[in-house]
Amino acid sequence: ALKQGGYVLVFRHGATDESQKDLYPFRFDDMKAQRQLSDKGRDTARQIGAAMKKLGVPVGAIYTSRLNRAIETGKLLADKDVKPVDALTDSSSASASGMANPTGTNAKAGQAVRQLVDAPPKAGTNVFLITHKTNIADAFGKDAGDVQEGEAFVYRASDSGPATFAGR
């Protein structure tokens, strides 16, 4: 079905180097102040991208968080330019720790992600969104809080309402 387009794939960035820690507030141009992809994360993103290409899955727009690990994941998945957007950036220090926010104070962030998911892709293409664990949990609920690095949620876009969950 992905070959026909019309889907939005919401990826958590690839595997990271856990020995690195994010420094707050975020400095998006300072790679030493951010947790980066590990070699495993880069390899997995390349493999997913190669599989999509081999299967003929058309990739349209790629929107990412402003953090380098998400930007790099997006570029490796599709070997094309990506567009970093605030809506996918995990910007609060509580969220950035990788812990889902059970109180729902990040509902606004979740709504911003949902708006991107609900926007239909250009005809015949699929949209990739690369974000973080907390943003995925905020957008799709506590059941999504166990999303693993490199995992994707797939949504079927609709011209007449919100996108519908198609798979994980």
C-alpha positions in Angstrom: 0.0 0.0 0.0 2.9 2.4 0.7 3.8 2.2 -3.0 0.6 4.0 -3.8 1.4 6.9 -1.5 -0.9 8.7 0.9 0.7 7.6 4.1 2.5 9.5 6.9 5.3 7.6 8.6 6.2 8.9 12.0 9.7 7.7 13.0 11.5 7.9 16.2 15.1 8.9 15.4 17.6 6.0 15.0 19.6 4.4 17.8 21.8 6.9 19.7 25.0 6.9 21.6 23.8 6.8 25.2 27.2 7.9 26.6 26.3 11.4 25.2 23.8 13.6 26.9 21.8 16.5 25.7 22.6 19.8 27.3 19.9 22.3 28.1 18.8 24.7 26.8 19.3 23.0 23.4 21.9 24.5 21.1 20.9 23.2 17.7 24.2 24.2 16.1 26.4 22.5 18.7 26.7 18.8 18.0 28.7 18.2 21.2 25.7 19.4 23.2 23.4 16.8 21.7 23.1 13.0 21.8 24.0 11.8 18.4 23.1 8.7 16.3 25.3 5.7 17.0 26.8 3.6 14.1 23.9 1.2 14.7 21.4 4.0 14.3 23.0 5.2 11.1 23.2 1.7 9.7 19.5 1.0 10.5 18.4 4.2 8.9 20.4 3.4 5.7 18.9 -0.1 5.7 15.3 1.2 6.0 15.9 3.7 3.3 17.4 1.1 1.0 14.5 -1.2 1.6 12.0 1.6 0.8 13.9 2.4 -2.4 14.0 -1.2 -3.5 10.3 -1.7 -2.8 9.5 1.5 -4.8 8.0 3.4 -1.9 7.7 7.1 -3.0 9.0 9.5 -0.4 7.7 13.1 -0.5 8.4 15.6 2.1 10.6 14.7 5.1 10.0 16.8 8.2 12.3 16.4 11.2 13.0 17.7 14.7 15.7 20.4 14.8 18.0 18.0 16.8 20.8 16.5 14.7 19.9 12.9 15.5 16.5 13.4 13.8 17.9 15.4 10.9 20.5 12.7 10.2 18.0 9.9 10.5 15.8 11.7 7.9 18.6 12.2 5.5 19.8 8.6 5.8 16.3 7.3 5.3 15.7 9.0 2.0 19.0 10.4 0.8 17.4 13.8 0.3 16.9 17.2 2.0 14.9 17.4 5.1 12.9 20.2 6.7 13.5 20.7 10.4 10.3 22.1 12.1 9.6 23.2 15.7 6.5 20.9 15.9 8.7 17.8 15.9 11.4 19.2 18.1 11.5 17.8 21.7 12.3 21.1 23.3 11.4 20.8 27.0 14.0 19.5 29.4 11.5 17.0 30.9 10.6 15.7 27.5 14.2 15.6 26.2 15.2 13.3 29.0 13.4 10.6 27.0 10.8 10.1 29.6 7.1 10.2 28.5 5.2 12.9 30.2 2.3 11.2 32.1 0.7 14.5 33.2 -0.1 15.5 29.6 1.5 19.0 29.9 2.9 18.4 26.5 -0.6 18.1 24.9 0.2 21.1 22.8 3.3 19.4 21.4 1.2 16.3 20.7 -1.4 18.3 18.9 1.2 19.9 16.7 2.5 16.4 15.7 -1.1 15.2 15.0 -1.6 18.2 12.7 1.4 17.1 10.7 0.1 13.5 10.6 -3.4 14.7 9.5 -2.1 16.8 6.6 -2.4 14.6 3.4 0.8 14.0 1.5 1.2 15.2 -2.1 -0.5 12.8 -4.4 1.5 9.6 -5.0 3.9 10.2 -2.2 4.4 9.4 1.5 5.5 11.9 4.1 8.2 11.0 6.7 8.2 12.7 10.2 11.2 12.1 12.3 10.8 13.0 16.0 11.3 11.8 19.5 9.8 9.4 22.0 8.0 12.0 24.1 6.4 13.7 21.0 5.1 10.3 19.8 3.6 9.5 23.2 2.1 13.0 23.5 0.6 12.7 20.0 -0.7 9.1 20.2 -1.1 8.3 23.8 0.6 6.3 26.5 0.4 3.1 24.5 2.9 4.7 22.1 5.3 5.5 24.9 7.3 2.3 24.4 8.3 3.3 20.8 11.9 2.2 20.2 14.6 4.1 18.5 14.1 3.7 14.7 10.5 2.5 15.0 7.7 4.0 12.9 4.0 4.5 13.3 2.2 4.5 9.9 -1.0 6.5 9.3 -3.2 6.5 6.2 -4.0 10.1 5.3 -7.6 11.2 4.6 -8.9 14.2 2.6 -12.0 14.3 4.8 -10.8 13.9 8.4 -7.9 12.8 10.6 -5.4 10.2 9.5 -6.1 6.6 10.6 -3.6 4.3 12.2 -2.4 1.6 9.7 0.4 -0.1 11.6 3.5 0.0 13.6 
